[in-house]
Amino acid sequence: MLSQKIEELRAKLDALVAKGATYDEIYEVSKELDKYITQYYKRTSE
């Protein structure tokens, strides 16, 4: 579940960067991606 969400957000972030999205758009997706990556590493390190 988490890994799938991470992959989706990475793809979304890549697409935003490629299309030249605004800083705010990129930043919001990046924050959300960071949240899921943190959750993933917390679960895998337990």
DOVEXVEX-144842 format. One line per 2 residues: their letters; for each residue x negated, y negated, z negated of N, C-alpha, C, O. Coordinates in nm, 2 decimals, decimal comma, padded with zeros to 4 digits. Layout:
BEGIN
a) X Y Z X Y Z X Y Z X Y Z | ...
// end
This chain:
BEGIN
ml) -00,08 00,12 00,00 00,00 00,00 00,00 -00,09 -00,13 00,00 -00,07 -00,21 00,09 | -00,18 -00,14 -00,10 -00,26 -00,25 -00,10 -00,35 -00,27 00,02 -00,37 -00,37 00,07
sq) -00,41 -00,15 00,06 -00,50 -00,16 00,17 -00,43 -00,20 00,30 -00,48 -00,27 00,38 | -00,30 -00,16 00,31 -00,22 -00,19 00,43 -00,20 -00,35 00,43 -00,21 -00,41 00,53
ki) -00,16 -00,40 00,31 -00,13 -00,54 00,30 -00,26 -00,62 00,33 -00,25 -00,73 00,39 | -00,37 -00,57 00,28 -00,50 -00,64 00,30 -00,53 -00,65 00,45 -00,57 -00,75 00,51
ee) -00,51 -00,53 00,52 -00,53 -00,53 00,67 -00,44 -00,63 00,74 -00,48 -00,69 00,83 | -00,31 -00,63 00,70 -00,22 -00,72 00,76 -00,26 -00,87 00,74 -00,26 -00,95 00,84
lr) -00,30 -00,90 00,62 -00,34 -01,04 00,60 -00,47 -01,08 00,67 -00,49 -01,19 00,71 | -00,56 -00,98 00,68 -00,69 -01,01 00,75 -00,66 -01,04 00,90 -00,71 -01,13 00,96
ak) -00,57 -00,96 00,96 -00,53 -00,98 01,09 -00,46 -01,12 01,11 -00,49 -01,19 01,21 | -00,38 -01,15 01,02 -00,31 -01,28 01,02 -00,41 -01,39 01,01 -00,40 -01,49 01,08
ld) -00,50 -01,38 00,92 -00,61 -01,48 00,90 -00,69 -01,50 01,02 -00,72 -01,61 01,07 | -00,73 -01,38 01,08 -00,81 -01,39 01,21 -00,73 -01,46 01,32 -00,79 -01,54 01,39
al) -00,60 -01,43 01,33 -00,52 -01,50 01,43 -00,51 -01,65 01,41 -00,52 -01,73 01,50 | -00,50 -01,69 01,28 -00,49 -01,83 01,25 -00,62 -01,90 01,29 -00,61 -02,01 01,34
va) -00,73 -01,84 01,25 -00,86 -01,90 01,29 -00,88 -01,91 01,44 -00,92 -02,01 01,49 | -00,84 -01,80 01,51 -00,86 -01,80 01,65 -00,77 -01,91 01,72 -00,81 -01,96 01,82
kg) -00,65 -01,93 01,67 -00,56 -02,03 01,73 -00,59 -02,18 01,69 -00,53 -02,27 01,73 | -00,68 -02,19 01,59 -00,72 -02,32 01,54 -00,62 -02,38 01,45 -00,59 -02,50 01,45
at) -00,56 -02,30 01,36 -00,46 -02,34 01,26 -00,52 -02,45 01,17 -00,64 -02,46 01,16 | -00,44 -02,51 01,10 -00,48 -02,61 01,01 -00,55 -02,55 00,89 -00,54 -02,43 00,86
yd) -00,63 -02,63 00,82 -00,70 -02,59 00,70 -00,60 -02,53 00,60 -00,63 -02,43 00,54 | -00,49 -02,60 00,58 -00,39 -02,56 00,48 -00,33 -02,42 00,51 -00,32 -02,34 00,42
ei) -00,30 -02,40 00,64 -00,25 -02,27 00,67 -00,35 -02,16 00,65 -00,32 -02,05 00,59 | -00,47 -02,18 00,69 -00,58 -02,08 00,67 -00,60 -02,06 00,52 -00,62 -01,95 00,48
ye) -00,61 -02,17 00,44 -00,63 -02,16 00,30 -00,53 -02,08 00,23 -00,56 -02,00 00,14 | -00,40 -02,10 00,26 -00,29 -02,03 00,19 -00,30 -01,88 00,22 -00,29 -01,80 00,13
vs) -00,33 -01,84 00,34 -00,34 -01,69 00,37 -00,46 -01,64 00,31 -00,46 -01,52 00,26 | -00,57 -01,71 00,30 -00,69 -01,67 00,24 -00,67 -01,65 00,09 -00,73 -01,55 00,04
ke) -00,60 -01,74 00,03 -00,57 -01,72 -00,12 -00,49 -01,59 -00,14 -00,52 -01,51 -00,23 | -00,39 -01,57 -00,06 -00,31 -01,45 -00,07 -00,40 -01,32 -00,05 -00,38 -01,22 -00,12
ld) -00,48 -01,33 00,05 -00,57 -01,21 00,08 -00,66 -01,19 -00,04 -00,68 -01,07 -00,08 | -00,72 -01,29 -00,09 -00,81 -01,28 -00,21 -00,74 -01,21 -00,33 -00,80 -01,13 -00,40
ky) -00,61 -01,25 -00,35 -00,53 -01,19 -00,46 -00,52 -01,04 -00,44 -00,54 -00,96 -00,53 | -00,49 -00,99 -00,32 -00,47 -00,85 -00,29 -00,61 -00,78 -00,30 -00,61 -00,66 -00,34
it) -00,71 -00,84 -00,25 -00,84 -00,77 -00,26 -00,89 -00,76 -00,40 -00,94 -00,65 -00,44 | -00,86 -00,86 -00,49 -00,89 -00,84 -00,63 -00,81 -00,73 -00,69 -00,87 -00,65 -00,77
qy) -00,68 -00,72 -00,66 -00,60 -00,61 -00,72 -00,66 -00,48 -00,67 -00,66 -00,38 -00,75 | -00,70 -00,47 -00,54 -00,75 -00,34 -00,49 -00,87 -00,30 -00,56 -00,88 -00,18 -00,60
yk) -00,97 -00,39 -00,59 -01,09 -00,36 -00,65 -01,07 -00,32 -00,80 -01,14 -00,24 -00,86 | -00,97 -00,39 -00,86 -00,94 -00,36 -01,00 -00,89 -00,21 -01,01 -00,93 -00,14 -01,10
rt) -00,80 -00,18 -00,92 -00,75 -00,04 -00,92 -00,85 00,07 -00,89 -00,85 00,18 -00,94 | -00,94 00,04 -00,80 -01,04 00,14 -00,76 -01,15 00,15 -00,85 -01,22 00,25 -00,85
se) -01,17 00,05 -00,94 -01,28 00,06 -01,04 -01,24 00,12 -01,17 -01,32 00,14 -01,26 | -01,11 00,15 -01,19 -01,06 00,20 -01,31 -01,09 00,35 -01,32 -01,06 00,41 -01,42
// end
